[in-house]
């Protein structure tokens, strides 16, 4: 069956998602993208994504008009909510603690630091419940909370001869299905900082996705210049 422009665009979208996840390198992406835009039939399109699942799900049919799933942390929030907590708190006295990587935050998590420091990284964390309260208390110490830009975070703390508040915030929108995290407590002669920041792996995926998009636009521009017969569409091609 002949392929439509919409089906070619659908395949291009799946290829972009694959390169963003590291499933394809840029050379493979360029080759498959060029083949996709030159494909005349569905049979030519299907092999291009046969070994590439869409992020978070199986490969959608070639003729599907459904949008591709979101990439990054916004793609898997439902899968990151629920399950037993692996940590209910952190304590630091003349020392430090950290919670980062793959861990499950309790619905009520309490952190305390006195003459020390703590790190709470929520970027790859799972959550016991959709509603989470993180209570941070510092006395001449510091606690740093790092959250992804899509996470719904509300800060309600008090600083006494210290600071309690949000740090820098990357551009991004709160995911509607993300858990809600409230950060409360107080800092006495110390500080609690909250920073929104992506992981290095996700920043790399976003960079690769941007490069893939630019490569796709360039391939489309070349295709338009070549014309439908591949022989060029400029006036010069008509001259003998």
NULUMBA-798263 format. One record per atom (N, C-alpha, C, CB): atom name; x, y, z. Coordinates in steps of 0.1 Angstrom, whole numbers, padded with zeros to 4 digits. Glycine has a CB too. Example, Ala and Ser with C-alpha at 12.3 -4.5 7.8 and 13.67 -1.06 7.14 Angstrom:
% residues 2
N 0132 -0057 0078;
CA 0123 -0045 0078;
C 0132 -0033 0078;
CB 0113 -0045 0090;
N 0128 -0022 0071;
CA 0137 -0011 0071;
C 0129 0000 0079;
CB 0141 -0006 0057;
//
This chain:
% residues 240
N 0008 -0012 0000;
CA 0000 0000 0000;
C 0009 0012 0000;
CB -0010 0000 0012;
N 0005 0022 -0008;
CA 0013 0035 -0008;
C 0013 0042 0005;
CB 0007 0044 -0019;
N 0024 0048 0008;
CA 0026 0055 0021;
C 0022 0070 0019;
CB 0040 0054 0026;
N 0016 0075 0030;
CA 0011 0089 0029;
C 0022 0098 0036;
CB -0002 0091 0037;
N 0021 0111 0034;
CA 0030 0120 0041;
C 0029 0119 0056;
CB 0028 0135 0037;
N 0017 0117 0061;
CA 0015 0116 0076;
C 0022 0104 0081;
CB 0000 0115 0079;
N 0022 0093 0074;
CA 0029 0081 0078;
C 0044 0083 0078;
CB 0025 0069 0069;
N 0049 0090 0068;
CA 0063 0093 0068;
C 0067 0101 0080;
CB 0067 0100 0055;
N 0059 0111 0083;
CA 0062 0120 0095;
C 0061 0112 0108;
CB 0052 0132 0095;
N 0052 0102 0108;
CA 0051 0094 0120;
C 0064 0086 0122;
CB 0039 0084 0119;
N 0069 0080 0112;
CA 0081 0073 0113;
C 0093 0082 0117;
CB 0085 0066 0099;
N 0093 0094 0111;
CA 0104 0104 0115;
C 0103 0107 0129;
CB 0103 0116 0106;
N 0091 0108 0135;
CA 0090 0111 0149;
C 0095 0100 0158;
CB 0075 0114 0152;
N 0092 0087 0154;
CA 0097 0076 0161;
C 0113 0075 0160;
CB 0091 0062 0155;
N 0118 0079 0149;
CA 0133 0079 0148;
C 0139 0089 0157;
CB 0137 0081 0133;
N 0132 0101 0158;
CA 0137 0112 0166;
C 0137 0107 0181;
CB 0129 0124 0165;
N 0127 0100 0185;
CA 0126 0095 0199;
C 0137 0085 0201;
CB 0112 0089 0202;
N 0140 0077 0191;
CA 0150 0066 0193;
C 0164 0072 0194;
CB 0149 0057 0181;
N 0167 0082 0187;
CA 0180 0088 0188;
C 0181 0096 0201;
CB 0183 0098 0176;
N 0170 0102 0206;
CA 0171 0109 0219;
C 0173 0099 0230;
CB 0158 0116 0221;
N 0169 0087 0229;
CA 0171 0077 0239;
C 0184 0069 0238;
CB 0159 0067 0239;
N 0191 0072 0227;
CA 0204 0065 0225;
C 0203 0052 0218;
CB 0211 0063 0239;
N 0191 0049 0213;
CA 0190 0036 0205;
C 0196 0037 0192;
CB 0175 0033 0204;
N 0197 0049 0186;
CA 0204 0051 0173;
C 0215 0061 0175;
CB 0193 0055 0162;
N 0225 0059 0167;
CA 0235 0070 0166;
C 0231 0080 0155;
CB 0250 0065 0164;
N 0238 0091 0153;
CA 0234 0101 0144;
C 0235 0096 0129;
CB 0242 0113 0145;
N 0245 0087 0126;
CA 0247 0082 0113;
C 0235 0073 0109;
CB 0260 0074 0111;
N 0231 0064 0119;
CA 0220 0055 0116;
C 0207 0064 0114;
CB 0218 0045 0127;
N 0206 0074 0123;
CA 0194 0082 0122;
C 0193 0089 0108;
CB 0194 0093 0133;
N 0204 0095 0104;
CA 0204 0102 0091;
C 0200 0092 0079;
CB 0218 0108 0088;
N 0206 0080 0080;
CA 0203 0070 0069;
C 0188 0066 0069;
CB 0212 0058 0071;
N 0183 0063 0081;
CA 0169 0059 0082;
C 0159 0070 0079;
CB 0166 0053 0096;
N 0163 0082 0083;
CA 0154 0094 0080;
C 0153 0096 0065;
CB 0159 0106 0087;
N 0165 0095 0058;
CA 0165 0098 0044;
C 0157 0087 0037;
CB 0179 0098 0038;
N 0158 0075 0041;
CA 0150 0064 0036;
C 0135 0066 0038;
CB 0155 0050 0041;
N 0132 0071 0050;
CA 0118 0073 0053;
C 0111 0083 0044;
CB 0116 0077 0068;
N 0118 0094 0041;
CA 0113 0105 0033;
C 0112 0100 0018;
CB 0121 0117 0034;
N 0120 0091 0014;
CA 0120 0086 0000;
C 0111 0074 -0002;
CB 0134 0083 -0004;
N 0106 0069 0009;
CA 0098 0057 0008;
C 0085 0059 0001;
CB 0094 0051 0022;
N 0081 0050 -0008;
CA 0069 0051 -0015;
C 0057 0043 -0009;
CB 0071 0046 -0030;
N 0061 0032 -0002;
CA 0051 0023 0003;
C 0053 0020 0018;
CB 0051 0009 -0004;
N 0042 0015 0025;
CA 0043 0012 0039;
C 0053 0001 0041;
CB 0030 0007 0044;
N 0055 -0008 0031;
CA 0064 -0019 0033;
C 0079 -0014 0034;
CB 0063 -0028 0021;
N 0082 -0002 0028;
CA 0095 0004 0030;
C 0097 0011 0043;
CB 0097 0014 0018;
N 0086 0015 0049;
CA 0086 0023 0062;
C 0088 0013 0074;
CB 0074 0031 0063;
N 0080 0002 0073;
CA 0080 -0006 0085;
C 0093 -0011 0090;
CB 0071 -0018 0082;
N 0102 -0016 0081;
CA 0115 -0021 0086;
C 0124 -0010 0094;
CB 0123 -0026 0075;
N 0121 0003 0091;
CA 0129 0014 0097;
C 0127 0015 0112;
CB 0126 0027 0090;
N 0115 0010 0117;
CA 0112 0011 0131;
C 0109 -0002 0138;
CB 0101 0020 0134;
N 0112 -0013 0130;
CA 0108 -0026 0135;
C 0116 -0030 0148;
CB 0111 -0037 0124;
N 0128 -0025 0149;
CA 0136 -0028 0161;
C 0137 -0017 0171;
CB 0150 -0032 0157;
N 0128 -0007 0170;
CA 0128 0005 0178;
C 0115 0007 0185;
CB 0132 0017 0169;
N 0113 0003 0197;
CA 0101 0006 0205;
C 0100 0021 0208;
CB 0100 -0002 0218;
N 0087 0026 0207;
CA 0085 0040 0211;
C 0088 0041 0226;
CB 0071 0045 0207;
N 0092 0053 0231;
CA 0095 0054 0245;
C 0083 0051 0254;
CB 0100 0068 0248;
N 0085 0041 0263;
CA 0075 0038 0273;
C 0064 0029 0268;
CB 0068 0051 0278;
N 0065 0025 0255;
CA 0054 0016 0250;
C 0059 0009 0238;
CB 0042 0024 0246;
N 0051 -0001 0232;
CA 0054 -0008 0220;
C 0053 0001 0208;
CB 0045 -0020 0219;
N 0059 -0003 0197;
CA 0059 0005 0185;
C 0044 0007 0181;
CB 0067 -0001 0174;
N 0040 0019 0178;
CA 0027 0022 0173;
C 0026 0018 0158;
CB 0023 0037 0174;
N 0014 0014 0153;
CA 0013 0010 0139;
C 0017 0022 0130;
CB -0001 0006 0136;
N 0022 0019 0118;
CA 0027 0029 0109;
C 0016 0039 0106;
CB 0032 0023 0096;
N 0004 0034 0105;
CA -0007 0043 0101;
C -0013 0051 0113;
CB -0018 0036 0094;
N -0008 0049 0125;
CA -0014 0055 0137;
C -0013 0070 0136;
CB -0008 0050 0149;
N -0023 0077 0140;
CA -0022 0092 0141;
C -0020 0097 0155;
CB -0034 0098 0135;
N -0018 0088 0165;
CA -0016 0092 0179;
C -0002 0098 0180;
CB -0017 0080 0188;
N -0001 0109 0188;
CA 0012 0115 0190;
C 0022 0106 0197;
CB 0011 0128 0198;
N 0035 0108 0195;
CA 0045 0100 0201;
C 0045 0103 0216;
CB 0058 0102 0195;
N 0048 0093 0225;
CA 0049 0096 0239;
C 0060 0106 0242;
CB 0051 0083 0247;
N 0058 0113 0253;
CA 0068 0123 0257;
C 0081 0116 0261;
CB 0063 0132 0269;
N 0092 0122 0259;
CA 0105 0117 0264;
C 0109 0123 0277;
CB 0116 0120 0253;
N 0120 0118 0283;
CA 0124 0124 0296;
C 0116 0119 0308;
CB 0124 0139 0295;
N 0117 0127 0319;
CA 0111 0122 0331;
C 0096 0123 0330;
CB 0116 0131 0342;
N 0090 0132 0321;
CA 0076 0133 0320;
C 0070 0120 0315;
CB 0072 0145 0312;
N 0077 0111 0309;
CA 0072 0100 0302;
C 0067 0089 0311;
CB 0082 0094 0292;
N 0073 0088 0323;
CA 0071 0076 0332;
C 0066 0079 0346;
CB 0083 0068 0332;
N 0059 0091 0348;
CA 0055 0094 0362;
C 0046 0083 0368;
CB 0048 0107 0362;
N 0035 0079 0360;
CA 0027 0068 0366;
C 0034 0056 0371;
CB 0016 0064 0356;
N 0045 0052 0364;
CA 0052 0040 0368;
C 0061 0043 0380;
CB 0061 0035 0357;
N 0063 0056 0384;
CA 0072 0059 0395;
C 0064 0062 0408;
CB 0080 0071 0391;
N 0051 0060 0408;
CA 0043 0063 0419;
C 0037 0050 0425;
CB 0031 0073 0416;
N 0039 0047 0438;
CA 0035 0034 0444;
C 0046 0026 0447;
CB 0025 0027 0434;
N 0044 0016 0456;
CA 0054 0007 0461;
C 0059 0011 0475;
CB 0066 0007 0451;
N 0066 0002 0482;
CA 0071 0005 0495;
C 0082 0015 0495;
CB 0075 -0008 0503;
N 0083 0023 0505;
CA 0094 0033 0506;
C 0107 0026 0510;
CB 0090 0044 0517;
N 0117 0031 0504;
CA 0131 0026 0508;
C 0138 0035 0518;
CB 0139 0024 0495;
N 0132 0047 0520;
CA 0138 0056 0530;
C 0128 0065 0535;
CB 0150 0064 0523;
N 0128 0067 0548;
CA 0118 0076 0554;
C 0125 0089 0560;
CB 0111 0069 0565;
N 0138 0090 0559;
CA 0144 0102 0564;
C 0160 0101 0563;
CB 0141 0104 0578;
N 0166 0112 0566;
CA 0180 0113 0566;
C 0185 0121 0578;
CB 0185 0120 0553;
N 0197 0118 0583;
CA 0202 0125 0595;
C 0217 0127 0594;
CB 0200 0116 0608;
N 0221 0139 0597;
CA 0235 0143 0596;
C 0239 0151 0608;
CB 0238 0151 0583;
N 0249 0147 0616;
CA 0255 0154 0627;
C 0270 0153 0626;
CB 0250 0148 0641;
N 0276 0165 0623;
CA 0290 0165 0620;
C 0294 0156 0609;
CB 0299 0161 0633;
N 0285 0155 0599;
CA 0287 0146 0588;
C 0277 0149 0577;
CB 0286 0131 0592;
N 0274 0139 0569;
CA 0264 0141 0558;
C 0256 0129 0555;
CB 0272 0146 0546;
N 0246 0131 0547;
CA 0238 0120 0542;
C 0234 0123 0527;
CB 0226 0117 0550;
N 0231 0113 0520;
CA 0225 0116 0506;
C 0215 0105 0502;
CB 0237 0116 0496;
N 0206 0109 0495;
CA 0196 0100 0489;
C 0195 0104 0474;
CB 0181 0102 0496;
N 0200 0096 0466;
CA 0200 0099 0451;
C 0200 0086 0443;
CB 0213 0107 0448;
N 0198 0087 0430;
CA 0197 0076 0422;
C 0183 0070 0423;
CB 0207 0065 0426;
N 0182 0057 0421;
CA 0169 0049 0422;
C 0165 0046 0436;
CB 0170 0036 0413;
N 0156 0054 0442;
CA 0151 0051 0455;
C 0137 0055 0456;
CB 0160 0058 0466;
N 0129 0050 0466;
CA 0115 0053 0468;
C 0113 0062 0480;
CB 0107 0041 0469;
N 0108 0074 0478;
CA 0106 0084 0489;
C 0093 0080 0496;
CB 0105 0098 0483;
N 0094 0081 0510;
CA 0082 0078 0518;
C 0073 0090 0516;
CB 0086 0076 0533;
N 0060 0087 0519;
CA 0050 0098 0518;
C 0053 0109 0528;
CB 0036 0093 0520;
N 0060 0106 0539;
CA 0065 0116 0548;
C 0079 0113 0551;
CB 0056 0116 0562;
N 0088 0122 0546;
CA 0102 0121 0547;
C 0108 0132 0555;
CB 0109 0120 0533;
N 0116 0129 0565;
CA 0121 0139 0575;
C 0136 0139 0574;
CB 0116 0136 0589;
N 0142 0151 0572;
CA 0157 0152 0571;
C 0161 0162 0581;
CB 0161 0156 0557;
N 0173 0159 0588;
CA 0178 0168 0598;
C 0193 0169 0596;
CB 0175 0163 0612;
N 0199 0181 0597;
CA 0213 0183 0595;
C 0217 0193 0605;
CB 0217 0187 0581;
N 0227 0190 0614;
CA 0233 0199 0624;
C 0248 0198 0623;
CB 0228 0195 0638;
N 0254 0210 0619;
CA 0268 0210 0617;
C 0272 0200 0606;
CB 0276 0208 0630;
N 0264 0198 0597;
CA 0266 0189 0586;
C 0257 0192 0574;
CB 0264 0174 0591;
N 0256 0183 0565;
CA 0249 0185 0553;
C 0242 0173 0547;
CB 0257 0191 0542;
N 0231 0175 0539;
CA 0224 0164 0533;
C 0220 0167 0519;
CB 0212 0161 0541;
N 0219 0157 0511;
CA 0215 0158 0497;
C 0203 0149 0494;
CB 0227 0155 0487;
N 0193 0155 0488;
CA 0181 0147 0485;
C 0178 0150 0470;
CB 0168 0152 0493;
N 0181 0139 0462;
CA 0179 0140 0447;
C 0167 0132 0443;
CB 0192 0135 0440;
N 0157 0140 0437;
CA 0144 0134 0433;
C 0144 0131 0418;
CB 0133 0143 0437;
N 0154 0133 0411;
CA 0153 0132 0396;
C 0151 0118 0391;
CB 0166 0138 0390;
N 0156 0108 0398;
CA 0154 0094 0394;
C 0146 0087 0404;
CB 0167 0087 0391;
N 0141 0094 0414;
CA 0134 0087 0425;
C 0120 0083 0422;
CB 0133 0097 0437;
N 0115 0073 0429;
CA 0101 0068 0429;
C 0094 0074 0441;
CB 0100 0053 0427;
N 0081 0073 0442;
CA 0074 0079 0453;
C 0064 0069 0458;
CB 0067 0092 0448;
N 0063 0068 0471;
CA 0054 0059 0478;
C 0039 0063 0475;
CB 0056 0058 0493;
N 0037 0076 0474;
CA 0023 0081 0473;
C 0024 0093 0463;
CB 0017 0085 0486;
N 0012 0096 0458;
CA 0011 0108 0449;
C 0014 0121 0457;
CB -0002 0109 0442;
N 0010 0121 0469;
CA 0012 0133 0478;
C 0024 0130 0487;
CB -0001 0136 0486;
N 0034 0138 0487;
CA 0046 0136 0494;
C 0050 0148 0502;
CB 0058 0131 0485;
N 0054 0147 0515;
CA 0058 0158 0523;
C 0073 0155 0527;
CB 0049 0160 0535;
N 0082 0164 0524;
CA 0096 0163 0528;
C 0099 0174 0538;
CB 0106 0164 0515;
N 0102 0171 0550;
CA 0104 0180 0561;
C 0119 0181 0563;
CB 0097 0176 0574;
N 0124 0193 0561;
CA 0139 0196 0563;
C 0141 0205 0574;
CB 0144 0202 0549;
N 0150 0201 0583;
CA 0154 0209 0595;
C 0169 0210 0596;
CB 0148 0203 0608;
N 0174 0222 0596;
CA 0189 0224 0597;
C 0192 0234 0608;
CB 0194 0229 0583;
N 0203 0231 0615;
CA 0209 0240 0625;
C 0223 0241 0622;
CB 0206 0234 0640;
N 0227 0253 0617;
CA 0241 0255 0613;
C 0246 0244 0604;
CB 0250 0256 0625;
N 0237 0241 0595;
CA 0240 0230 0585;
C 0232 0233 0572;
CB 0236 0216 0590;
N 0232 0224 0563;
CA 0225 0226 0550;
C 0220 0214 0544;
CB 0235 0233 0540;
N 0209 0215 0537;
CA 0202 0204 0530;
C 0199 0209 0516;
CB 0189 0199 0537;
N 0203 0201 0506;
CA 0200 0205 0492;
C 0191 0195 0485;
CB 0214 0206 0484;
N 0180 0200 0480;
CA 0170 0192 0473;
C 0171 0195 0458;
CB 0156 0194 0478;
N 0173 0184 0450;
CA 0173 0186 0435;
C 0161 0179 0429;
CB 0186 0180 0429;
N 0153 0186 0421;
CA 0141 0180 0415;
C 0141 0182 0400;
CB 0128 0186 0421;
N 0135 0173 0392;
CA 0134 0176 0378;
C 0124 0187 0375;
CB 0129 0163 0370;
N 0125 0194 0364;
CA 0116 0205 0361;
C 0102 0202 0360;
CB 0121 0212 0348;
N 0098 0189 0356;
CA 0084 0185 0354;
C 0077 0182 0368;
CB 0084 0173 0345;
N 0085 0180 0378;
CA 0079 0176 0391;
C 0072 0188 0398;
CB 0090 0170 0400;
N 0060 0185 0403;
CA 0052 0195 0410;
C 0058 0197 0424;
CB 0037 0191 0411;
N 0065 0208 0427;
CA 0072 0210 0439;
C 0067 0223 0445;
CB 0087 0210 0438;
N 0063 0223 0458;
CA 0058 0234 0465;
C 0067 0236 0478;
CB 0043 0233 0469;
N 0073 0248 0479;
CA 0082 0250 0490;
C 0076 0259 0501;
CB 0095 0257 0485;
N 0075 0255 0513;
CA 0070 0263 0524;
C 0078 0261 0536;
CB 0055 0258 0527;
N 0089 0268 0537;
CA 0098 0267 0548;
C 0102 0281 0554;
CB 0111 0260 0544;
N 0108 0281 0565;
CA 0112 0293 0572;
C 0127 0293 0574;
CB 0104 0294 0585;
N 0133 0304 0571;
CA 0147 0306 0574;
C 0150 0316 0585;
CB 0155 0311 0562;
N 0157 0312 0596;
CA 0160 0321 0607;
C 0175 0323 0607;
CB 0154 0315 0621;
N 0179 0335 0604;
CA 0194 0337 0602;
C 0199 0327 0592;
CB 0201 0336 0616;
N 0191 0324 0582;
CA 0195 0314 0572;
C 0186 0316 0560;
CB 0195 0300 0578;
N 0186 0306 0552;
CA 0177 0307 0540;
C 0169 0294 0538;
CB 0186 0309 0528;
N 0158 0295 0532;
CA 0149 0284 0529;
C 0141 0288 0516;
CB 0139 0280 0541;
N 0145 0282 0505;
CA 0138 0286 0493;
C 0143 0278 0481;
CB 0139 0300 0491;
N 0138 0282 0469;
CA 0141 0276 0456;
C 0153 0282 0450;
CB 0129 0277 0447;
N 0161 0274 0443;
CA 0172 0279 0436;
C 0168 0282 0422;
CB 0184 0269 0437;
N 0178 0280 0412;
CA 0175 0282 0398;
C 0165 0272 0393;
CB 0188 0281 0390;
N 0157 0277 0383;
CA 0147 0268 0377;
C 0148 0268 0362;
CB 0133 0274 0381;
N 0150 0256 0357;
CA 0151 0255 0342;
C 0137 0257 0336;
CB 0157 0241 0338;
N 0137 0261 0323;
CA 0125 0262 0316;
C 0118 0248 0315;
CB 0127 0268 0302;
N 0105 0248 0317;
CA 0098 0235 0316;
C 0084 0236 0323;
CB 0106 0224 0323;
N 0075 0227 0319;
CA 0062 0227 0324;
C 0060 0216 0334;
CB 0052 0227 0313;
N 0052 0218 0344;
CA 0049 0207 0354;
C 0040 0197 0347;
CB 0041 0213 0366;
N 0044 0184 0348;
CA 0036 0173 0342;
C 0024 0171 0350;
CB 0045 0160 0342;
N 0012 0170 0343;
CA -0001 0169 0351;
C -0002 0156 0359;
CB -0012 0170 0341;
N 0006 0146 0355;
CA 0004 0133 0362;
C 0016 0131 0372;
CB 0004 0122 0352;
N 0024 0141 0374;
CA 0035 0140 0384;
C 0030 0140 0398;
CB 0046 0151 0382;
N 0037 0134 0407;
CA 0033 0135 0422;
C 0035 0150 0426;
CB 0042 0126 0430;
N 0029 0153 0438;
CA 0030 0166 0444;
C 0038 0165 0456;
CB 0015 0172 0447;
N 0049 0173 0456;
CA 0059 0173 0467;
C 0059 0186 0474;
CB 0073 0169 0462;
N 0056 0186 0487;
CA 0057 0198 0495;
C 0069 0197 0504;
CB 0044 0200 0504;
N 0077 0207 0503;
CA 0090 0208 0511;
C 0088 0219 0522;
CB 0102 0211 0502;
N 0088 0214 0535;
CA 0086 0223 0546;
C 0097 0222 0556;
CB 0072 0220 0553;
N 0097 0230 0567;
CA 0107 0229 0577;
C 0112 0243 0580;
CB 0118 0220 0573;
N 0124 0243 0586;
CA 0131 0255 0589;
C 0146 0254 0589;
CB 0127 0261 0603;
N 0153 0265 0587;
CA 0167 0265 0587;
C 0172 0276 0597;
CB 0173 0268 0573;
N 0179 0271 0607;
CA 0184 0280 0617;
C 0199 0282 0615;
CB 0181 0275 0632;
N 0203 0294 0611;
CA 0218 0297 0609;
C 0223 0286 0599;
CB 0226 0296 0622;
N 0215 0283 0589;
CA 0219 0273 0579;
C 0210 0276 0567;
CB 0217 0259 0584;
N 0208 0266 0558;
CA 0201 0268 0546;
C 0195 0255 0541;
CB 0209 0274 0536;
N 0183 0256 0534;
CA 0177 0245 0526;
C 0175 0251 0512;
CB 0164 0240 0533;
N 0181 0245 0503;
CA 0180 0249 0489;
C 0173 0239 0480;
CB 0194 0252 0483;
N 0165 0244 0471;
CA 0157 0236 0462;
C 0160 0240 0448;
CB 0142 0237 0465;
N 0166 0231 0440;
CA 0170 0234 0427;
C 0163 0225 0417;
CB 0185 0232 0425;
N 0158 0231 0406;
CA 0153 0223 0395;
C 0163 0221 0384;
CB 0140 0230 0389;
N 0167 0208 0382;
CA 0178 0205 0373;
C 0176 0191 0367;
CB 0191 0207 0380;
N 0179 0190 0354;
CA 0179 0177 0347;
C 0191 0169 0350;
CB 0176 0179 0332;
N 0190 0156 0349;
CA 0202 0148 0350;
C 0211 0149 0338;
CB 0198 0133 0352;
N 0224 0146 0339;
CA 0233 0147 0327;
C 0228 0138 0316;
CB 0247 0143 0331;
N 0222 0126 0319;
CA 0217 0117 0309;
C 0206 0123 0301;
CB 0213 0103 0315;
N 0197 0130 0308;
CA 0185 0136 0302;
C 0189 0148 0294;
CB 0175 0140 0312;
N 0199 0156 0299;
CA 0203 0167 0291;
C 0210 0162 0278;
CB 0214 0176 0299;
N 0217 0151 0279;
CA 0223 0146 0267;
C 0212 0141 0257;
CB 0232 0134 0270;
N 0202 0134 0262;
CA 0191 0130 0253;
C 0184 0142 0247;
CB 0181 0122 0261;
N 0182 0152 0254;
CA 0175 0164 0248;
C 0184 0171 0238;
CB 0172 0174 0259;
N 0197 0171 0240;
CA 0206 0176 0230;
C 0206 0168 0217;
CB 0221 0177 0236;
N 0206 0155 0219;
CA 0206 0146 0207;
C 0193 0147 0200;
CB 0208 0131 0211;
N 0182 0149 0207;
CA 0169 0151 0201;
C 0168 0164 0193;
CB 0157 0151 0211;
N 0175 0174 0198;
CA 0175 0187 0191;
C 0184 0185 0178;
CB 0181 0198 0200;
N 0195 0178 0179;
CA 0203 0176 0168;
C 0196 0168 0157;
CB 0216 0169 0172;
N 0188 0158 0162;
CA 0180 0150 0153;
C 0170 0158 0146;
CB 0174 0138 0160;
N 0163 0167 0153;
CA 0153 0175 0147;
C 0159 0184 0136;
CB 0146 0184 0158;
N 0171 0190 0139;
CA 0178 0199 0130;
C 0182 0190 0117;
CB 0190 0205 0136;
N 0186 0178 0120;
CA 0190 0170 0108;
C 0178 0166 0100;
CB 0197 0157 0113;
N 0167 0164 0106;
CA 0154 0161 0099;
C 0150 0173 0090;
CB 0143 0157 0109;
N 0151 0185 0096;
CA 0147 0197 0089;
C 0156 0199 0077;
CB 0148 0209 0098;
N 0169 0196 0079;
CA 0179 0198 0068;
C 0176 0187 0057;
CB 0193 0196 0073;
N 0172 0175 0061;
CA 0169 0165 0051;
C 0156 0168 0043;
CB 0167 0151 0058;
N 0147 0174 0050;
CA 0134 0178 0044;
C 0137 0190 0034;
CB 0124 0183 0054;
N 0146 0199 0038;
CA 0149 0210 0029;
C 0156 0205 0016;
CB 0158 0220 0036;
N 0165 0195 0018;
CA 0172 0189 0006;
C 0162 0182 -0003;
CB 0183 0180 0011;
N 0152 0175 0003;
CA 0142 0168 -0004;
C 0134 0178 -0012;
CB 0134 0160 0005;
N 0130 0189 -0006;
CA 0122 0199 -0013;
C 0130 0205 -0025;
CB 0117 0210 -0004;
N 0143 0208 -0023;
CA 0151 0214 -0033;
C 0153 0204 -0045;
CB 0165 0218 -0028;
N 0154 0191 -0042;
CA 0156 0181 -0052;
C 0143 0179 -0061;
CB 0160 0168 -0047;
N 0132 0182 -0055;
CA 0119 0180 -0062;
C 0115 0165 -0061;
CB 0121 0184 -0076;
N 0103 0163 -0066;
CA 0097 0149 -0065;
C 0105 0139 -0073;
CB 0083 0149 -0070;
N 0111 0143 -0084;
CA 0119 0133 -0092;
C 0133 0132 -0088;
CB 0117 0136 -0106;
N 0138 0140 -0078;
CA 0151 0139 -0073;
C 0161 0147 -0083;
CB 0156 0126 -0072;
N 0156 0154 -0092;
CA 0165 0160 -0102;
C 0166 0175 -0100;
CB 0160 0158 -0115;
N 0161 0180 -0089;
CA 0162 0195 -0087;
C 0150 0202 -0092;
CB 0175 0200 -0093;
N 0147 0213 -0085;
CA 0135 0221 -0089;
C 0138 0235 -0093;
CB 0125 0221 -0078;
N 0151 0238 -0094;
CA 0155 0252 -0097;
C 0154 0254 -0112;
CB 0169 0255 -0093;
N 0155 0267 -0116;
CA 0154 0270 -0131;
C 0166 0265 -0138;
CB 0152 0285 -0132;
N 0177 0264 -0131;
CA 0189 0260 -0138;
C 0188 0246 -0143;
CB 0201 0261 -0129;
N 0180 0237 -0137;
CA 0178 0224 -0141;
C 0171 0223 -0154;
CB 0171 0215 -0131;
N 0164 0233 -0158;
CA 0156 0233 -0171;
C 0164 0237 -0183;
CB 0144 0242 -0169;
N 0176 0243 -0180;
CA 0184 0248 -0191;
C 0192 0237 -0197;
CB 0193 0260 -0187;
N 0194 0238 -0210;
CA 0202 0228 -0217;
C 0217 0232 -0217;
CB 0197 0225 -0231;
//
